[in-house]
Amino acid sequence: MKEKYDNEMTLEILSKSNNEAFARVTVAAFASSLDPSIEEIADIKTAVSEAVTNSIIHGYEGKDGIIKINAKIVDKKLIIEIADTGRGIENIDIAKEPLYTTKAELERSGMGFTIMESFMDELKIESILGLGTKVTMVKNIKEN
């Protein structure tokens, strides 16, 4: 049986860096129905930006691919899933370490997962080498 959500949206974008801002703003606009604070909106935008950028840079490595974004609202909780069918992550624990990057030559900071973890209330990373990665983030919106 499919779980019931108060609202849900799905977005598919091409893995182009100029689509990152579109994804970030779209998810923030969707979340606005929860009446989040300016800080909560900024947190959501930043986390989405990091996840989408990871898919573009690391998942597809500059090749074209589709990034699927699904956002759901349940009560005062925003659940965001960002998935790609790129190369996948060999070792998630190592990838989550602050400052770890596989793209040092591109001046990547290696802070993407750390930023997602600090700006969201929950972070789950699922990945299969050669098949892709799905990042699930949860933000609990406080009563204003």
Buried (B, 14 or more C-beta within 10 A) or exposed (E): EEEEBEEBBEBEBEBBEEBBEEBBEBBBEBBEEBEBEEEBBEBBBBBBBBBBBBBBBBBBEEEEBBBBBBBBBBEBBBBBBBBBBBBBBEEBEEBBEEEBBBEEEEEBEBBBBBBBBEBBEEBEBBBEEEEBBBBBBBBEBEEE
